[in-house]
């Protein structure tokens, strides 16, 4: 009947995953974990339903310089993949999320940046996941019953993560994290990246006026 039959993915939304080697994971995570725990208020790690967010300047600290190199290498790969012509991208902010038992991260985006992302330091048992919501509005207009929930028919996708995993995604993509069910700390590092010359080259309108001149 059909000479050809295929499902054509239109306007895909990408999440780029990078997994560090075990050796790099152990070394980098030890350095990051040690620094982050030193920033916690004494006793804060024993509180329940607690989510500690550090200042957003972690990328300026000496302990994060190796991580910065890893992140920028991954970011440049994403820029190449997307065929973006802008020259230069930089870390605009970087902070840690430290969740005790019950700690949760509500749905949110990272405004005024091109890429957002997260790197995982510690993911206790049953706490290693992140949820991404379908950014399209129209599919929500009708939601039929399905035989099985899949990435093609669901309004969200849950990705399982683990220490040493680095995710980058469009900064506008809504994401969240469920409550930490463990008595151990869940530690991740979030970040934003933006084009270095954004205010000079991207913000101005991208069209030319046609007012006659003499």
C-alpha positions as MATLAB code, in Angstrom:
seq = 'XXXXXXXXXXXXXXXXXXXXXXXXXXXXXXXXXXXXXXXXXXXXXXXXXXXXXXXXXXXXXXXXXXXXXXXXXXXXXXXXXXXXXXXXXXXXXXXXXXXXXXXXXXXXXXXXXXXXXXXXXXXXXXXXXXXXXXXXXXXXXXXXXXXXXXXXXXXXXXXXXXXXXXXXXXXXXXXXXXXXXXXXXXXXXXXXXXXXXXXXXXXXXXXXXXXXXX';
ca = [
       0.000    0.000    0.000;
       2.652    2.516    1.054;
       5.882    2.962   -0.853;
       7.387    4.572    2.237;
       6.388    5.014    5.874;
       8.295    7.106    8.401;
       7.787    9.428   11.366;
       9.553   12.725   10.710;
      10.653   14.559   13.892;
       9.956   18.278   13.504;
      11.390   21.010   15.729;
      13.190   18.635   18.114;
      14.264   19.823   21.559;
      17.683   18.537   22.516;
      19.275   17.769   25.854;
      22.990   17.123   25.463;
      24.466   14.566   27.851;
      28.167   14.175   28.622;
      29.499   11.522   30.967;
      32.908   12.065   32.557;
      35.378    9.232   32.930;
      35.405    7.517   36.357;
      38.812    9.019   37.115;
      37.736   12.578   36.286;
      34.442   12.125   38.118;
      36.156   11.038   41.327;
      38.694   13.860   41.255;
      36.401   16.710   40.200;
      33.524   15.671   42.457;
      35.797   15.385   45.487;
      37.072   18.911   44.921;
      33.587   20.334   44.380;
      32.002   18.430   47.273;
      34.685   19.513   49.727;
      34.263   23.166   48.778;
      30.460   23.095   48.859;
      30.243   21.407   52.255;
      32.523   24.098   53.639;
      29.946   26.688   52.569;
      27.072   25.059   54.458;
      25.912   26.457   57.765;
      26.822   23.944   60.527;
      23.946   21.507   60.983;
      22.205   22.465   57.726;
      22.860   19.026   56.250;
      20.713   17.487   59.027;
      17.601   19.538   58.265;
      14.703   17.990   56.358;
      12.931   19.598   53.391;
      15.932   21.871   53.003;
      17.346   23.149   49.725;
      20.475   25.200   49.919;
      21.541   27.266   46.918;
      24.948   28.875   46.928;
      25.851   32.229   45.437;
      25.964   32.212   41.638;
      29.679   32.862   41.304;
      31.104   29.379   41.804;
      32.767   29.512   38.384;
      35.084   32.232   39.722;
      36.472   30.012   42.507;
      39.769   28.184   42.149;
      38.130   24.862   43.038;
      35.890   25.095   39.954;
      38.483   25.873   37.299;
      38.834   22.272   36.088;
      35.062   21.942   36.007;
      34.884   25.166   33.969;
      37.176   23.646   31.356;
      34.986   20.553   31.088;
      31.843   22.684   30.837;
      33.229   24.984   28.158;
      34.404   22.020   26.085;
      30.872   20.582   26.214;
      29.288   23.963   25.456;
      31.459   24.482   22.387;
      30.363   21.083   21.142;
      26.718   22.126   21.484;
      27.384   25.386   19.636;
      28.981   23.438   16.789;
      26.098   20.966   16.731;
      23.565   23.801   16.452;
      25.630   25.563   13.775;
      25.501   28.813   15.761;
      27.573   31.578   14.147;
      28.071   33.693   17.257;
      31.695   33.962   18.332;
      32.301   33.075   21.952;
      30.104   31.809   24.730;
      30.787   32.199   28.438;
      29.532   31.119   31.848;
      27.255   33.845   33.199;
      26.444   32.133   36.499;
      27.142   28.903   38.350;
      25.655   27.717   41.637;
      25.138   24.547   43.652;
      21.910   22.903   44.770;
      22.249   20.915   47.976;
      19.072   19.062   48.908;
      18.522   17.248   52.185;
      15.764   14.660   52.623;
      12.572   16.079   51.125;
      14.375   18.886   49.334;
      12.764   19.656   45.978;
      13.399   21.882   42.957;
      10.247   23.416   41.485;
       9.678   23.768   37.717;
      11.657   26.688   36.315;
      13.687   28.033   33.390;
      16.940   30.019   33.150;
      15.952   33.365   31.550;
      18.273   35.607   29.531;
      20.681   32.818   28.628;
      21.134   30.585   25.608;
      22.043   27.381   27.460;
      21.373   26.116   30.952;
      22.563   22.922   32.509;
      23.437   20.835   35.502;
      26.320   18.640   36.652;
      25.812   15.864   39.202;
      28.096   15.412   42.190;
      26.040   13.153   44.504;
      22.791   11.372   43.637;
      21.631    9.109   46.493;
      19.521    6.058   45.730;
      16.198    6.890   44.033;
      17.090   10.581   43.802;
      18.966   10.636   40.524;
      16.539   12.090   37.997;
      15.458   15.341   36.379;
      12.111   16.074   34.721;
      11.740   18.100   31.527;
       8.359   19.443   30.409;
       7.137   19.519   26.810;
       7.697   23.137   25.693;
       4.974   22.991   23.038;
       1.590   24.489   23.911;
      -0.613   22.931   21.233;
      -0.307   19.234   22.250;
      -1.966   20.086   25.561;
      -5.198   20.950   23.739;
      -6.091   17.259   23.523;
      -4.688   14.395   25.540;
      -6.106   10.994   24.556;
      -5.672    7.843   26.619;
      -2.592    5.846   25.639;
      -1.601    2.188   25.889;
       1.807    3.128   27.225;
       3.425    6.407   28.246;
       6.393    7.225   25.998;
       8.494   10.229   25.112;
       6.349   10.712   22.018;
       2.975   10.926   23.786;
       3.824   12.362   27.221;
       3.924   15.938   28.394;
       7.191   15.364   30.204;
      10.328   13.258   30.129;
      12.295   11.972   33.113;
      16.015   11.408   32.660;
      17.945    9.254   35.097;
      21.251   10.801   36.116;
      24.300    9.870   38.164;
      27.521   11.428   39.466;
      29.809   12.568   36.681;
      26.959   13.314   34.273;
      26.747   16.747   32.646;
      23.552   17.943   30.958;
      23.136   21.004   28.765;
      19.782   22.176   27.393;
      18.041   25.269   26.022;
      17.728   27.740   28.876;
      13.994   28.135   28.139;
      13.234   24.434   28.713;
      11.154   23.935   31.884;
      12.714   21.429   34.273;
      12.323   20.298   37.875;
      13.563   17.743   40.417;
      11.405   15.587   42.672;
      11.902   15.510   46.464;
      15.019   13.758   47.703;
      13.809   10.576   49.462;
      17.223    9.803   50.940;
      18.858   10.777   54.215;
      21.954   11.621   52.202;
      22.623   14.923   50.461;
      21.797   15.323   46.795;
      24.358   17.697   45.313;
      24.352   19.191   41.838;
      25.895   22.215   40.163;
      23.745   24.350   37.855;
      24.977   26.926   35.379;
      24.043   29.310   32.578;
      25.871   30.196   29.387;
      25.374   33.137   27.034;
      27.051   34.611   23.968;
      29.889   36.941   24.866;
      28.805   39.629   22.407;
      25.072   39.253   23.004;
      24.436   42.909   23.751;
      26.369   43.999   20.659;
      25.242   41.524   18.032;
      22.102   39.671   19.152;
      20.012   42.230   21.022;
      19.792   44.755   18.144;
      16.984   44.114   15.647;
      18.006   41.833   12.796;
      16.402   43.799    9.940;
      17.181   46.917    7.974;
      14.845   49.883    7.576;
      13.694   50.911    4.101;
      13.184   54.634    4.616;
      14.296   56.432    1.429;
      17.417   58.579    1.806;
      18.669   61.414   -0.300;
];
